[in-house]
């Protein structure tokens, strides 16, 4: 999930709601500092993000579930 959404909206409220539901996310931002409370995102990546780095970040998160990554 990108921190900055369309129209200047930020994703912090959505991240909070997903966290309460136990949904783990990978956050991405073009900013080097992201004010996100510890544990709200499984990983925070700085853009631009390569496909290899994104997949490497997702693998441990999805290892316990039934999601398959190539």
C-alpha positions in Angstrom: 0.0 0.0 0.0 1.3 3.4 -0.9 1.2 5.9 1.9 0.2 8.8 -0.4 -3.0 8.2 -2.2 -4.9 10.1 -4.9 -5.8 13.7 -4.3 -3.3 14.1 -1.4 -5.1 11.7 0.8 -2.9 9.6 3.1 -3.4 6.0 4.0 -2.8 6.1 7.7 -6.5 5.7 8.7 -6.8 2.7 6.3 -3.6 1.2 7.7 -5.0 1.6 11.3 -8.2 -0.2 10.3 -6.4 -3.0 8.6 -4.1 -3.4 11.6 -7.1 -3.7 13.9 -8.5 -6.5 11.6 -5.2 -8.3 11.8 -4.4 -7.7 8.1 -0.6 -7.3 7.6 0.5 -4.8 5.0 3.7 -3.7 3.2 3.8 0.1 3.1 5.6 2.0 0.3 6.5 5.7 0.3 8.7 8.0 -1.7 9.6 9.7 1.6 12.6 8.4 3.6 10.8 8.9 6.9 7.3 7.5 7.4 5.5 8.4 10.6 4.0 5.0 11.1 3.7 3.4 14.6 5.8 0.3 15.1 4.0 -2.9 14.1 1.4 -1.1 11.9 3.1 -2.3 8.8 5.0 -5.6 8.4 7.5 -3.8 6.1 8.1 -0.2 5.0 9.8 0.2 1.6 11.1 3.4 0.1 10.1 3.9 -3.5 11.2 3.2 -6.2 10.9 -0.5 -5.2 12.1 -3.2 -7.5 9.9 -6.2 -8.1 12.5 -8.5 -6.6 12.6 -6.4 -3.3 8.8 -6.3 -3.1 8.5 -10.1 -3.6 11.3 -10.7 -1.1 9.4 -8.5 1.4 6.1 -10.4 0.8 7.5 -13.9 1.1 7.9 -14.0 4.9 4.6 -12.3 5.4 2.7 -14.8 3.3 4.7 -17.9 4.4 2.1 -18.9 7.0 -0.9 -18.4 4.7 -2.0 -19.9 1.5 -0.9 -17.1 -0.8 1.5 -18.1 -3.5 4.1 -15.7 -4.9 6.2 -16.5 -8.0 
